[in-house]
Amino acid sequence: MRKRKLDGGGDRVVVRWTNAGTHVGDFAGIPATGGSFTIGGIDIYRVENRLLAEHWHVVDQLAMLGQLGLLPA
């Protein structure tokens, strides 16, 4: 995984990232394709009293499925 941007302000920290891999095993019931993919995502953390209070995680799985040829034409 490669961190692309780290930003913070107030009670939030935002991390944008990119991840690359190869589909070599079952994923969500989908047999391995052997194909490679690169996807992006974002994580947002909210801190309260110096503790992690909330976390949101968004990943572009649609892009991954498209790169692996798993979307209908």
SULQUI-V105119 format. One record per backbone hydrogen bond with DSSP energy under -1.0 kcal/mol. CO is the residue of the C=O (numbers start at 1). NH is the residue of the N-H. If there is no record, write none. Layout:
BEGIN
<<CO/NH> <CO/NH>>
END
This chain:
BEGIN
<<2/18> <5/16> <7/14> <9/12> <11/47> <12/9> <13/45> <14/7> <15/43> <16/4> <16/5> <17/41> <18/2> <19/39> <21/37> <22/24> <23/34> <27/30> <30/27> <35/23> <37/21> <39/19> <40/60> <41/17> <42/58> <43/15> <44/56> <45/13> <46/53> <46/54> <48/51> <51/48> <54/46> <56/44> <58/42> <59/61> <60/64> <61/65> <62/66> <63/67> <64/68> <65/70> <66/69>>
END
